[in-house]
Amino acid sequence: MTCSPEHLARQIREKGFRLTPQRVAIVNALHAAGGHLSALEIYARVHGSTPGLTEPTVYRTLDFLAQNDLVRVTHTGGGKLAYELARHQHHHMVCRACGQEQEVRQAQLQAIYDQVEQITGYRLTESHLTFRGLCPKCK
């Protein structure tokens, strides 16, 4: 999936929603980061340049973007959420010692997903897994 700010702006409009300055600023911040940011990190990056942007607005906007499959939410542990632009379906491995992250593509876990669907009868439409352990350096 393409995730340039222009493409996301087009998707927001095509879904019948307004492209507000707050939405543009948050999408641009996520695009510039190229990875995961917490809501507070996003707020810190854009509040000075976006009039009327408050922390609650950031949370509401991220919720809106996630509900419309434009942003993915990741549980990073300790009750914290991180956000990234929705690109390809993927998962993460996080080292408990040094915090290093490694991306795991969906295709690498597809057999497991197929088994889960077969066992449960569910049709999985979205998911995100975060595996925690020790990286090769730390183990």
N, C-alpha and C positions, 0 to 999 in steps of 0.2 A: 504494500500500500504506500502510495506517495504521501508524504506528510509535510510538504512545504507549507508555510503560512498562507500562501495564495490558494493552494488546493483546499486547505481547511476552511478558509474564508468562503470559498465557492460552495463547499459542502454545507456550511452553516446556512448560507442564503438559499440553497436548493431545498433544504429541509423546512424553509419558510420562516426562519428566525432572523432577527436583526443582528447585524455585525456591529456590536457595540465597541467603543474604545477599550473597555475593560477586557472583553473577549480577545480583541486583537493583541493587547499588551501581554496577556497571559499566554496565548499561543506563541507569540514571538519569544517570550522568555523561555518557554519549554523548548522551542526550536533551537535557540542559541545555546542552551545548556547541553543539548544532544543526549541527555540521559534523564535520570530521576532527580526531581526536586520536591521538597516538602512544600506545603501551602505557605508556610512562613518564609521559606527561601524565595518562593515566587513573589510574595508580597514585598520582601526586602528589595528584590531586583526591580520592581516596577512601580512602587507606590509614589516615588518622587516625580516620575514622568507621566503619570496617569491621573489627571484630576478626578477627584471623587472616589478613588479606589480605596476601599477599606478591607480589613481582614475578612469580615463576613462576606463581602463581595467576591473575594478570591475563592473562598470555600463554595459559595453558591455557583460561581462560574465553573469551577472545576467539577462540581457535581453535574451541572448541565452538560459540560463537554464529555464527561464519562458516560452519562446516560445516552448520549448520542454517538457513542463509539468513536469519538475523536481523540480521547485521552484514555490511557489505561491507568488503573490504580494498582499499586503494589503495596502489600503489607511488608514492611521492612523489619518488623520485630519491635518489641517493646511498645506495642500499641500505636506505632507511627505509620503513617501512610506517605507514600511518595507517588508522584505523578510523572508520566511521560507521554509524549505524543504517540498515538496508536499507529504503529508501523506493522510489521509482521508479528504474528502470534509467537511469543517466546516466554521463557521462564528464566529463573536466576538461580545461581549457586552463590552463596555468601559465606566467606570464611569467618568463623566466630572469633578467631584470634586477631587477624589483621584487617578484616573488613573488605578484603578484595572481593569483587563481584565478577562472575563470569556468566555470560548469556548462554542459555540452552535453547536451541531452536525447537519449535513444536514438532517438526518431523522426527527428531531424535526420540521423542516420547510417544509417537503416534500409536505404537502397538499397545502401550499401556492404556491410552485413551480408548482405543477400540475395545479392549477387555472390560474397562469400566462400563462402557455403554452396553456391552453384551450382558454383563452380570446384573446391572441395575435396571436396564430398559430405558434409561435416560438417553436423550440426544443432547450431547454437550455442545453448547453454542459459544461458550467463552469460559476461560479459566486462567488462572495464573498461579504457578507454583513457585515457591522459594524454598530451595533446599539449603540447609545450614550444616556446616561441618568444618573441617580443616582443609585448607588448600594444600597443594603439594609442598610448598615451602614450610608451612607451619606444622604439618603433621610429623 
